[in-house]
Amino acid sequence: MCFTVANKKEIRILQERYSNKKLDKVRLDKRLAANYISGFAYPIMAIIKSEQPDTISFANWGLVPGFIKNEEKAKDYASYTLNAKAETIFEKISFKNVIQSKRCLIPITGFFEWRDLNKTKYPYFIHLRDDEIFSLGGVYDEWVNEATGEISTTFSIITTEANPLMEKIHNIKKRMPLIFTRHEEEHWIESSLQKNNIDAMMKPLDESLMVAHTIKKINTKTIDVFSDEILKEVEYPELALLD
């Protein structure tokens, strides 16, 4: 699954990449442009919503449906909805009411996944070969905190079955995030899409468009999320024997 991503780009550069879309009013935090963003530890990210396709908005990673009644349950629920499976998204109670009308793009510069070998996990950084910034596909919703009246936008990243590259890396669950090419991304947030169109778009990206390399094992307790060392390639001889 996709629980950690990178987005080492300032908001200004994101705006340029997405045709100078305007910014939603929000308190900007420098961690929006970090090399390591975790859905569990620090979930705020930029998204482009189907309801506001000309705007870069901000949302909390982990979709909370409107029927959740209190903040404690909302936080717990969000930890289980960082991802939404493409194969069941039209059926699951959390997502079936939003996949038709509340789809979003999540701009990132790459994502992380771990490969299992002999009970050891090896981290990889994965990105696109020719695009420095690219879009993941997701869904979003608004949740109202009944105690405070505050409205929060929340989202989930959609996952698909793995392509051959990701099947090798994510070799236990064999999943990958839904990734769009540039000519596909704006189509994803068109309000007129029907179920068959949406289904057709939720497919693994061609592996030839992707690049992956192993990196240093990550200590989440001491990691500097801004350090470029996170993304530096590190070779593991035991993996080289397999590839």
Secondary structure, DSSP 8 states (H G I E B T S, - for coil): ---EEE--S-HHHHHHHTTT-EE-S----GGGG-S-EETTT--EEEEEETTSTTEEEEEEES---TT--SHHHHHHHHTT-SEEETTTTTTSTTTTTTTTT-EEEEEESEEEEEEEETTEEEEEEEEESS-SSEEEEEEEEEEE-TTT--EEEEEEEEEEE--HHHHHHSTTT-EEE-EE-HHHHHHHT-TT--HHHHHHH-S---GGGEEEEEB----TTT--TT-GGGGSB---HHHHTT-
